Amino acid sequence: MTAARALARLLAPFAPSASLASLVSLVSLAAPVTAHAAQPPSAPAPRAFQFVVIGHAFKAAANEAVLKRAIADTAQTDPAFIVATGIKAAAEPCSDRLYAQRRELLNDSAHPLIVSLAGSDWSACLNSAGRSNAIERLNRLRELFYGDGESLGARRIPLTRLSSTAKFRSYAENAHWEYGKVLFATVNLPSNNNHYRPEAGRNSEYEDRLVANRAWLHRLFTLAARQKLQGLVLFSDGDVGLQANEGFSLLPSFQSKQDGFAEPRRQIQAMAEKYKGKVLLIDAQTSAASAGAGGAEPAIHWRGNVGHLSLGAEWAEVRVAPGAATLFTLKGGGADATQ
């Protein structure tokens, strides 16, 4: 017996003058309307939003006022979140006291704030004997800044850290979050040649982090593709050199200096070619190639679906328009029209 016929039999005592056939017909007609009404409304399209990137505020000097001013100025733009690169100058001490002081300053942000580590925060640190203390200081930064699954700031957003994977439990500084159909992520790539050390022997910190970053980048591109996200934005201290020059080769060059960015550059290039969305690389290493001739204002430079934005100590507001022909633009129009 069909559901419509069963329901008609139940209704028959309340409509004695109606035939069973007519009741079945009425119930059958009502069923599609009921089913249609039960369908949930379609999700609204993501709205346009903006986020702020603060370059390495301590790049030029150990002046905390620069970072304070940048955080105060960016608050006026009402960003969805802020990403700040670096917490100290290379000449400043690598002390717990300074680390805690800068964390407190960054945590005072009214908006969600994510810290992207710079090489000056840890890679050049020395102990009292004058030997490298980089690994110990990096681990201390992880404890102080990345102890939970949230951003800093008065208003926080949830983050997914690489450290949630047992194999890479140490790498809490690598985090990702999704906003408006775009995936955002930090990658620990310090500017000093990715902390590749030329001394003889195993380059343990560099090599271990290389493995972790390889798994991290693979996860990010896979996640963005699987969820059909419109863009992927990667924040780092160092510039991997994907757009170093027009004739750039992905093959290692015959040079005496080891290129610490060779592997992440090859991986990003290969995965970006397969990804259908836009990939935006943001670092804190302003150069003539990225800033343009004559010290022009920062701009996003595109090659295919890969864009590059490089900042110094300044900050920039990036507007995101999901579904639009131009996904990313800088405040003031600093973006290639051909993206």
N, C-alpha and C positions, 0 to 999 in steps of 0.2 A: 504493500500500500504506500502511495506517495505521501510526502509530508503535507502537501496541499489537501489531498483527499482526507487524511486523518484529521487535520484542523477543521475541515468542513463538517465532518461528523460531530465534532465537539460543539460547533456553533449551531447545529441543526435545531436543538431544543429551544434556542432563543429566537429562531426565525422559522416557525412552523409552516408558514405559507410559502417559503422558498424551497425549491427542489434542491436535492443534493448536488445535481449537476451545476446549477447556477451558483451555489456556494463555492464549489470547487473552482469555478471560473473566476469568481471574485477574489478568492484567496490567491490564486495563481497570478492575477494581475497585480496584486498588492505586493507580492514577494520581491519583485525586482526593485520597486521603489524603496522598500525597507532595507534591502541589501545596499542600495546606492547611498541611502542616508547614513548607513553605519560606517562607510568608508571614511578614514581620517582625512583631514584637509592636507593638501600637499604643502611641503615645507617652503617657506618664503625664500626667495633668492638672497644670498649673502649681501649685506650692505657694504658700501665703500667705507674704508677706515684708514687711519694713518698710524704709523709707528715711528719712533725716533731712535736714531743711532748716534751715540756719543763716541767720537773717535778717542784716541789715546790722550786723555786730558793731561797726562803727566809726561807727554812725549818731549816737550821742550824744556820743562823745568819742574821742580818739585813744588808746585804751587797748588795747594788744595782749593784755593778760591776759584780756579778755572772750572773744576768739576762741580763745585757748589753752584756757580753761576749757570752752568749748562743745565743742571737738574732743575733749577728754578725757572730758567727760560723755557725749557721744553714743556713744563707743566702748563704753560699758557696755551699750548696747541691741543691739549686734551688727547694725548695718544692712547691707543689701546695698550701699549706697553713701551718700555724703553730698554735698549740694549747698550750697556756701557763696556768699552774695551779697556782693560787695565785698571789697576788700583793704586799703582805707585810708579815713581820714576826709578830708573836704573840706579841712580846715585843714592837713593834713600835706603835706610836699613831694612833688612828682611825680618823684622822683629814681630813677635806676636802682638806687641802693643800697637804697632802701626797697622797691622792687618785688622785688628779689632776696631781701631779708630776709623778706618776706611769703611769697614762693614757697617758701622753705625751711621756714617754719613750717607752711604748708598741706601740703607734701609729707611732713611727718612723721606725717600721719594713718595710723593702722593700717589703715583701710578705704579703698576707692576714693573719691576726692574730686574733684568737678568744681567749677570756679570759674565763677560767673555774674557778669559784670562789673556794677559799679554806676557811676552817673554821677560819683560823687565820685572814682573811680579815674582818670579821664582828662578828662572834659568841661569841667571848670573850670580846667584846668592853664594856667599862663601862663609865657611865656619871660622872660628877663632884661629885656626891653624892656617888659614888662607886656602883651604881646599874647597872644592865644589860641595855645596850643601843643597843643590837644586832639588833632588828627589825628596829629601826630608821637608823642605819648605813647600814643595808642591803638595805633598800629603797634608801638611798643616792647613794650607789654603782650602783644600777639599773638605776638611773637617769644619772649618769656620764658615765657608760660604755655600757649601752644597750638601749640608747635612740632612735635608728633607726634600720632599717632592714639590716644592713651591718656589716661586720667585721671591725676591725681596720686595719691600715697599709696603705702604699702608694698605693698599689694595693688592691682593696677590692672585696669581693665576697658577694652576697646576702644571707641573712639568714632568716629563718622562726622562729619566736619566739612564745613561749607558750602564751605570753601576747596578741597575735593577737586574742585569744579566750576571749570573754567578761568575762566569769566566772573566768578566771585565768589571769586577766589583769596585776596583779602585778609581775608575774613570767617571766620577760623578760630575765633573765639569762639563762633560758632553751631555747636553739636554735638548729635547725637542718639545714643541707645542704646536697646536693647530689653531688657526684663527681665520675665519672667513674663507674657507676652502683653500688655504695656503698653509704649507708646513714650514715652520721656522726651526732652526737648530744652531747650536754652537758647536764648534770643533776646535780642539786644542791644537793649534798650529802656530807656535811662537815664531816671531819675525826673524830671529837670529838663525836663519837657515834651518828652521824646524828643530832647533837644538841638536843638530848633528855635530858631534864632537870628533875632531880629526885624530885624537890620540889613539895609539895602538890598543888593540884588545876589543872586546865586545862593547858596542855602544848601547848598553842595556836600556836606558830610559827611552832613547830614540826608537830603538827596534821594537820594544814592547808596545810603545804608544802607536807605532806604525801599524801593528797588527790590530790594536783596538780601534784605531781610526778607520782602517779598512773595513772592519765589520760594521762600524757605525755608519759610514757612508753608504754601504750596501743596504743596510736597514732603512735608511732615510729615503733613498730612491725607490726601493721596493714598496715602502709604505705609501709614498706619494703617488706612485703608479697604481697600486691596488685600490686606493680610495679615490682615484681619478681627481686628485687635487690639481688646481690650476697652476700652482707655483710652488717652488722650493727655494727658501732663502737660507744661505749658510753664512754664519758670522765667524770670523777668525781674526787673530792678530796679524798673521803673516799673509802675504799675497802669494798664492801658489804659482802665479805666473802664466795663467791660462791665456792671457791676452798680452803677453810681453811684447810681441811684435807680429806683424802680419805673416812673416815666414816662419813662425815658431813651429818647431818639430817636437813631437811627443817622445822621440827616441833620445836616449841619453847622449849628451855631447861628449866629445873627447876633451876633457879638461881636467886639470889637476884637482880642482875643488869639487868635492862631492855635493851634488844638488839634493838637499834635504827634502825638497818639495816634489821631486820627480814622481814618486809613486802616487801621492794623492792627486797630483795634476793629471796623470794618465787615467786614474780611476774616475775622476769627476768628468773628464772629457768623454770617456767611453760611455758612462751611464747617462750623461746628459743627452748624448746623441740618440739614445733609445727612449728617452722620456718625452712625452707629448706636451708637457707644460713648459713654463718658463723657469729657468734657474738663475737666481741672483746671488752673486758672491760679493760679500761686503767685508772689507778689511780696514786696518788702521795704518796703512802704508802708502800714503799719498806719494805719487811719483809723477814725473813729466808725462809718462804714458797715460796715466789714469786721470790726472787733473787737467791735462791739456796744456798747450803752449802758453807761456806768459803767466802762469799761475792762475789759470781760470778757476771759476767756481767748480766745486765737485759736480760730477755728472755721471749718469749711468751710461756706460758704453756697451753696446750689444754686438755680438757676433753669433749669428744664428739665434738659438733660443737661450744663449748664455749671456747674462749681463754682469758687469763688474762696476762696483762703486767703491772707491778708496778714499778714506778720510784721514786727516792728520789729527790735530787736537780739537777741531771744530765738531759741530753736531749738525745733523741733517734730518729733515722730516720726509719720510717716504710715504706716499699715498698709494693705497691699493684699491683697485676697482674690479672686484670679481665679475667676470662675464664681459668686461669691456675689451675692446681691441688692444688697448694699452693697459696692461695689468699693473705695472709699477711706474710711478712718476715721482720726481723730486719736487719739493716746494720751490716754485720759481721756474719750473719747466726744465730741470736738468735731466732730461731723459731722451734717448734716441726715439724719434718718431717711428722708426722702422722696427721696433720690437714687436 
